[in-house]
Amino acid sequence: MSIKIKLYFCLFLLVGFILGNVWKIPYKQIVINIYGEEYKNLVYQCDYVMKDHYLAKSKVILEPNEESLKNLEQAEYSLIHCHEYDKFRKKLLSLGLDEVDLSYLGLEIIEEKQININEIVDIHEIKQK
């Protein structure tokens, strides 16, 4: 083999190695650009309906009556948004995003909507009885 063919072969291997190690960065950015806003909206909707469900359930415990039971039932139906969020989340994971990418998108929606972080912690915290 001539030296020219060997150099082309080495260059080809080097370019292949570099592309093999960095291809995921632009790919992830493309996936985030396509699906990011939809994911952020689903995160927000799920958080909102979980908060609603928590409040409705608390009201049933404190004031058990027909109206509070009806509100709880409606809040439970609204939890379908969390199912949609979960399905979409799994889709993004299968497309190559990881937990860090999805967490970052979740933090972005908190900043965009200026959600009080203490409310989120209170809702998601497991309470001991």
Secondary structure as UniProt FT lines:
FT   HELIX           3..22
FT   HELIX           24..62
FT   HELIX           66..78
FT   HELIX           80..94
FT   TURN            95..96
FT   HELIX           99..113
FT   HELIX           117..124
//
